[in-house]
Structures are given as C-alpha cells and as structure tokens.
Amino acid sequence: MRERLKYSTVALGLLLGVWSCAGDGTGLNAFGNPAGQIAALGPTLAGIQDNIFTPICTRCHTGAAAPLGLALDAGVAYENLVGVQSVEEPEMVLVSPGQPEASHLMWKIEGRTEIVGGRMPLGQEPLSAEQMAAIRGWILAGAPRN
C-alpha cells in the first residue's frame, strides 16, 4: 500500500509539473502562437500580412479549402495574389503590380459596384481607410515581396 501511495504521489507531482509548464498565455498572440515582432501597418507585404491578411482574411481564406482557392496565409499569400488571374473576373488579375486600379483585390475590398460576389471581408466590417491605403500603396509600389 505504501509503495502504491508513493507512485501515486510521484505521478500527481509529474502531472502538476506538466500543467504548470503549460503557461497562462503570456507571450502568445491572439491565435495562440508565440508573439513576435509584428510589422507595422504600412505599404509592405509584411505589414499587410500581419495586420490584415492573417487576422482578418484568413478567417475564411486559409488552407486548401479557401474560397476560390485563394489562401492568404503567411508564406503563400504573395504567390496566390500577385499576377494571378481572378476566378471571378477572368479579365483581371488579383494584384497587378504598380496598378491598384487594375487589381481585382482593390475592387473587392473597396466594394465597387462592378464586382462579382460580395465586398471583402465578406460578412465583416469593411477594411478601414488606413488598411485600404496600405494595400493600395503596396500595389502601387510594384507589390514587392517585402
């Protein structure tokens, strides 16, 4: 009996030790990932990814099941946007470097009347003027991989 109690006490101690290592969420971002340096919102891909694509757009546009195949996750957003033909508007590309007026992404976030489908982000508040200006500025600068 004494041996069994000893092992139970050790097991309980290990279990409590593991729980105490789980942490309280300090140092994690809203997605449960380690919080690192988040790029400031500006006309850069990094700033747009950290402040718009990841927290807003990837609520829907993520992974293999992304609407219209348009995943906007970090690491794939650039390849899925820049120079890519729009599925909804085949005569347009999603991001036409240097040409925000010819970029279907701008039309969708601005909610132009000519768009097919709904304004993005669908079912959420429209992006702010500052957020749209950052995307427009990035496209105008040639949509660099920055």
C-alpha positions, 0 to 999 in steps of 0.5 A: 500500500505504501509503495502504491501511495508513493507512485501515486504521489510521484505521478500527481507531482509529474502531472502538476509539473506538466500543467504548470509548464503549460503557461497562462498565455503570456507571450502568445498572440491572439491565435495562440502562437508565440508573439513576435515582432509584428510589422507595422501597418504600412505599404509592405507585404509584411505589414499587410500580412500581419495586420490584415491578411492573417487576422482578418482574411484568413478567417475564411481564406486559409488552407486548401479549402479557401474560397476560390482557392485563394489562401492568404496565409503567411508564406503563400499569400504573395504567390496566390495574389500577385499576377494571378488571374481572378476566378471571378473576373477572368479579365483581371488579375488579383494584384497587378503590380504598380496598378491598384486600379487594375487589381481585382483585390482593390475592387473587392475590398473597396466594394465597387459596384462592378464586382462579382460576389460580395465586398471583402471581408465578406460578412465583416466590417469593411477594411478601414481607410488606413488598411485600404491605403496600405494595400493600395500603396503596396500595389502601387509600389510594384507589390514587392515581396517585402 
